[in-house]
Amino acid sequence: MDALNSLGILAGSSWGSGVNLYLTIAALGIAHRMSLITLPGNLTILDQYPVIVIILVLIFILLFLWFLKKMFRFMKAIFRPPNRRPQLEG
């Protein structure tokens, strides 16, 4: 139950700061692996299973690419070049 409380605090703080939850957990796992920070005992699962961090980074990259695709479509719809073909009357 203590791990669930820590995960809730982590999710709330990442949402409050405006950073993606996947990126926050992956950054904590990477920082712990590089011995920059020390995670509490119940979050050391990120160090025990590095595949979790890899999956989180991949999810973040996929979501970021999806966002770029949506932004490109939005910009293309707004800044569409005018139609230069003559209109056929008939």
Contacts in CASP RR format, 6 or more apart in sequence:
PFRMAT RR
TARGET T0000
AUTHOR 0000-0000-0000
METHOD contacts of the structure
MODEL  1
MDALNSLGILAGSSWGSGVNLYLTIAALGIAHRMSLITLPGNLTILDQYP
VIVIILVLIFILLFLWFLKKMFRFMKAIFRPPNRRPQLEG
2 42 0 8 1.000
3 42 0 8 1.000
3 43 0 8 1.000
3 45 0 8 1.000
6 40 0 8 1.000
6 42 0 8 1.000
6 43 0 8 1.000
7 43 0 8 1.000
10 21 0 8 1.000
10 24 0 8 1.000
10 25 0 8 1.000
10 28 0 8 1.000
10 43 0 8 1.000
11 21 0 8 1.000
13 24 0 8 1.000
14 20 0 8 1.000
14 21 0 8 1.000
14 23 0 8 1.000
14 24 0 8 1.000
14 25 0 8 1.000
15 21 0 8 1.000
17 24 0 8 1.000
20 60 0 8 1.000
20 63 0 8 1.000
22 56 0 8 1.000
22 57 0 8 1.000
22 59 0 8 1.000
22 60 0 8 1.000
22 63 0 8 1.000
23 56 0 8 1.000
23 60 0 8 1.000
25 46 0 8 1.000
25 53 0 8 1.000
25 56 0 8 1.000
26 53 0 8 1.000
26 56 0 8 1.000
26 57 0 8 1.000
26 60 0 8 1.000
28 37 0 8 1.000
28 39 0 8 1.000
28 43 0 8 1.000
28 46 0 8 1.000
29 39 0 8 1.000
29 46 0 8 1.000
29 47 0 8 1.000
29 53 0 8 1.000
30 53 0 8 1.000
31 37 0 8 1.000
32 38 0 8 1.000
32 39 0 8 1.000
32 44 0 8 1.000
32 46 0 8 1.000
32 47 0 8 1.000
33 47 0 8 1.000
33 50 0 8 1.000
33 53 0 8 1.000
39 46 0 8 1.000
39 47 0 8 1.000
45 52 0 8 1.000
46 52 0 8 1.000
46 53 0 8 1.000
END
